[in-house]
Amino acid sequence: MLTLGRYHTLTILRNTRSGLFLGDNEGNEVLLPGKFMPENFEIGQSLEVFIYLDSEDRPIATTQKAGATLRSFAALLVKSLENHGAFLDWGLDKDLFVPYAEMYHPLRLGETYLFYVYLDAVRVA
């Protein structure tokens, strides 16, 4: 099972225009976009990747190193404050979102705070 917010060691299954499709031993597959593909790879090779949701809420893999994983604490920088919440820098292209309803106190832009990372009720892993 591919768990969002965790690292997985997956096998390269096939190469497509979009990137590499990776899989586990249970038949689950996920896309590693082309920009994260290693320069040299072979079908059948193992890669360690982090699984998260892309901008369209689809599971996706990255070789970027996340600054936090599911069910862990991490000190993260507030990158922006928007109408519905804050976006945190956790080392990935897509920032981590914290809705205002989940904040115990107001956050300030450019400050680092301690956060606990979990999946909200809308996300199903």
Secondary structure, 3 states (H helix, E strand, C coil): CCCCCCEEEEEEEEECCCEEEEECCCCCEEEEEHHHCCCCCCCCCEEEEEEEECCCCCEEEECCCCCCCCCCEEEEEEEEECCCEEEEECCCCCCEEEEHHHCCCCCCCCCEEEEECCCCCCCCC
